């Protein structure tokens, strides 16, 4: 088990999963030979890995640390600073790009309206207030951002459970996971591809499966290198097999997809131990960098993909996103490689210029909240003593 608070192998997996989601969205909008691979068609499921990992890591960091309202407020400030600033910056840049495009010839799908397209003015407020996974305005603007809104409010529920039900955290988490999955099976037509409509429920299932996974991880014992390597390899095969068999893509999701919290929970527990040779590889610097940039990768790739499709459309060709026109016959494999490289470079810049500074700024703000709380308590004690 790693001695530090960071789980480096899991950080690398976060980055790998972010890239897989980029590829999934690419084949959803541009023709590519990879679209014939079930693993790639079902890569939307790796969003659930993010949810499970969030529950695991936050349980590791905050369990036992939520004692009063000041702790809750400090936690909320830090988590808000973790997800919102980059989301807002990307959204505003995307709005500016769509405004510019609307002043020129553009496909009707990119039309800026009040309420009738994916780029409607009415949808901006749900996006900015992070309520874009609560069945309010469709899968609008930066589509993947639904998961950010879902995670933020799940964070708050988790903090409340730590305050008021810490001793029953495992039981409460299990109830939430089972209830959420049952609700998705009953109500969500897309099962575990539910996003803007019941995305919050999907997040609850994954996040609290991650909380349970952390308690399982605590009770495991370190194994020998060979055994852990075999376990890691078996886990990778389990994840790949699950994703391949979970359905026929986002438009034909199978009921097996409901096992995502369990499968990814197993993967998180195994790789959190960092005991095998695969974990050694995952701790290599390039993969660690990929993990650091994973949130920025996730947030910037869809707007960039829309801009790429618009550029192809403006040159008179059809993509899966915009048409009709001449069928685009470019080398999609080369374009995909170039696109992923561009996303990595822009994500690295966003991480260093927006995400990192904003996180540090909100961390300082949360520290001042803590200092003020301590100061008020100290002042109250001093006044009581003077009396």
N, C-alpha and C positions, 0 to 999 in steps of 0.2 A: 504494500500500500504506500502511496506517496506520502512523504512527510510534510510537504508544503500544502498550502491551501489550494493550490492549482492542480488540476488534473490534466496534465499536458497531453496525454493520449486522447482524452476526450476533447480537448481544444482542437486538436488536429482533425478529429472526426467531424467537429462542427464545420470546419472549413471545407472538408471533402463533401459533406452533405449540401453545403451552400452551392458548390460548383455543380453538383448533380441537379439541383433545382434550377440553376441557370440553364443547363442543357435541356431539361424538361420543358421549360418555357420557350426555349429556342425552337425545338421541334414542334411546339404547339403553334408557332407563328410562321415558320419557314420550312419548306420541304427539305427533308434530310433523311439519309438512309438509316439513321439511328431510330427513326420513328417506328421501324419494324421490330425493335427490341422491347420486349415486355418490361424489362428492368427499367429502361429509360421512360417508357410511357407511364409507368407507375411511380416515378420518382417524386411525385407530389407528396408521397407518404413521408419523405424525410423531414417535412415540416414537423411531424409528430416526434421525430428524434429531438428537434430543438425544444419542444415542450417538455419531454421527459428529462432532458439534460438540465433545463432550467429548474425544474422541481428538485432534482438531485443536488445541484450546486447550491441553490438557495437554502435547502435544508441543512446542508453542510455548513453554510456560512452563518445562518441566523437562528437556528434552533437553540433555544435557551437565551436568546438575546432580546426577546420582545417582552418587556416587562410593564410598560406603561404607554400612555398616549404619546409622549415625547419620542420614545423609540419607534412607535408606529409612524409618526410624522417624519422622522429622520429616514426611515426605510423608504417611505413613499417618495420623498424628495430624491433620494439616490436612484431609485428605480425609474422615476420619471426622467431624470437626467440621463439615464442610460439609454432610453428608447426614443424619447420625443424629439430632442434637438435635431438629430440627423433625419428623422422622419419628416419633420417640418421643413428642413432645408431642402431635401429632395423634392418634396411636394411643391414648394414654392418655385423651385427651378423648373419643375415639370409644367406647372401652370404657365409660367412665362414662355416656355417653349410652345405650348399649345396655343397660346394667344398669338405668338408670332406666326405659327402655321396657319391659323385661321384668317390671317390677313393675306394669305396666298391661296392658290388652288390647293385643295386638300380633299381627302376621302371623307365621305359623309360620316364614317365611324369616328373620325377625329373632330367632328363639329363641336364647338363649345356652345352649350345650350343651358337653359335654366334647369330642366328636369327630365330630358328625354334621351340622353346618350350617356355613355360611360364617362364623359367629360363634362359633367353638368356643374353649374355653380352651386346648386343646392347640396351636392354631395361633399362640398369642401368642409363644411362644419363638422359632419360626422367624422371625417378624416382627421381634422385638427384636434378634435376632442377625444379621439381614440375610441369612438363607439361604432367603428366600422365593421364590427363582427357581431352586430346585434340586430340584424335584419332591418336595417334602416334605409339603405340607399344602393343596394346592389354592389357588384364588384367593380367599383369605379376608381378612376385615377390610377394610383400606384397599387395595383391589385394585391401584391403580396403583403401590403401593409395591414391587411385585416388581422394577421397573426400578431402584430405588435399591439393593436388595441386589445385583442383577446388576452395576451400575456399580461398587460399592465393591470387589468382588473382582477385577473387571477392572482397576481402578486398581492394585491390588497386583501383578498380573501384569505390567502395563505398567512399573511401577517396577523389577521384577526384570529385565525385558528391558533397561532402560536401564543397569542395573548390570553385567549379564553378557553382553549381546549388542548393545551400542550400535552397533557398526560394522555389524551385520547387521540393524538395526532394520527397514528396508524389506522385506527378504526375509522376516524373521520375521513381520512384519505381514501380508504377502501370503499366507503359508502359513496363518496363523490365519484370515484372512478366507475363503479358499477352503475350508478344512477345515470351518469353522463353517457356511457356507452348504450345503456338501455334506451335513453331518450333519442340518441342518434339513430339506433335501429328502428325505433318507432316513428320518428318524425322527419329525419333528414333524408331526402330522396337520393342524395349523393353519398350517403354513408360517410366514410372517413375522407372524402374529398369535400365535405362541407366547409365553406369559407365565410363569406360575408353574412350568411343567414344564421347558421348555428355554430359559427366558428368559436365562440366563447365556450360552448359546451365541449367541443372537440379539444380545446386547450385544457379545460378542467380535467378531462380524462388523461391526457398525456402528462400534465404537470404533476398531478397527485400520484400518478404511477411512478413518477420520478422520486417523489417523497418516500414512497414505500421502498423503491429501489435503494435509496440511501440507507434505510434501516437494514435492508438485507446485506448491503455492502459492509456495514459495520460489524456484522456477525460472521463474516467470512474470514478464513485463515489463509495466510500466504502459502502458496503451493510452489513446487519446484519449477524451474525454468521450462523444462520439456513439457510438463503437464499444462502449465499456463499457456505455452505456445500452442499446444494442441487445442486447448479450450478457446483461445482467441480465434484460431483458424475455423473451428467449428461454429463459433458465433458469427463470423463473417458469412459463412455458408448459410447459416440460418437466416440472417438478414436478407441476403440475396435471394434465397429461395422464397422467403415470405413475400418480398416485393414483387418477384416475378409472378407468383401465383395469386396475388391479391386482387386481380381483376384484369380487364382488357383496356386499361387506360382510364383517364379521368371521366369519360362519358359512359363507362361500363364498369363501375366499381363493385367488387364482390364483397360478400359479407365477411370474408376472411380479413378484409382490411381493418375490421374492428379489433383485431389482435395487435395492432400497431403499438399501443402502450406497453403490452406485455413483451413483445419481441424487442423493442428498443430498450425497455427496462432491463432485460437480460444483457443486452449489449453494453449498456452503460455500466452495469455492475462488473462485468468481466473486464472491460478496459479501464475501469477506474483503478483496478489493482495494479495495472502497469507491470505485470509480472512476466510477460512473454516477449518473444522476439518481434512480434508485430508492433508492440508498444514501443520498443526501442526505435523502430523505423518511424513511428508516428511522432517521436520526440525530435526528429531531425529539424534543423532550423527552417527550411522552406515550408514544411508542413505546419510548424508552429506559427509562421508568419501568415499562412493561409487561415489558421484559426483566429488570429488577431483581427484579420480583415473580414471575417465571415459576416458580421452584421452589416457592414458597409456593402459587401458583395450582394447580400440579400436585398438591401434597400435600393441600390442603384440599378440593378440589372434590368428590371422591367421597363422603366422609362427609357433606358438606352436601347432596349430591344424595339420599343415602339418607334423611336427615332430612326433606327436602322430600317424598319419596315416602311416608314414614311419616305425615307430616301430612295428605297427601291421603287416604291409607288410613284414618286415624283419623276422617276426616269421611265415610267410607262410600263411597269411590270406588275404582275399579280403576286401577292403573298397570301398566306392563310389569313392574315389580319386585314388586309385591304385589297379591294378589287372592285369591278373587273377590269382587266387589262391583259396585255400579253403575259403568258406564263413565264415566270422568272426561271432561268435555267443556269444560274451561276453555280460555281463550285461551292456547294453549301458546307462541305467539310472544312475547306480553307476558311470560309467566312466564319464558321463556328469557332475555329481555333483563334482567328483574329479577334472575334467578338469577346471570347473568354479572356484573352490577354488584355483587351481594352478595359473590360470590367475590372480585372485585377488592378490595373494601374490607377483607374479612377477611384476604385474602392480604397486603395492604399492612401491616395491623396485625401479622400474624405475622412478616413480614419485619423490621419495625423492633423488635419486642419479643422475638422468639425467634431467628430465623435469623441476623440481623446480630450481636447480642451473642454468641451461641454461636460463630459463626465467628471473631469477634475473640478470644474467650477461648481457643479451641483454637489459634489462631495464636500467641498469647502462650505457650501451653504448648509448642508446637513450637519456638518460639524458645529457651525454656529448655533443651529437649533439645539444641539446637545449641550453646548456650553451655556446657553440661556436657561435651559431646563435645570442644569446643575446649579447655576447661579441663583435661580428662584428658590430651589430647595435649600441651598446654603443660607440664603437670606431669611427664609422662614425659620430655620433652626436657630439662627442668631437671634431673631426677634423673640423666639420662644424662650431662649436662654436668658435674654435680658429681662423678660417678664418674671 
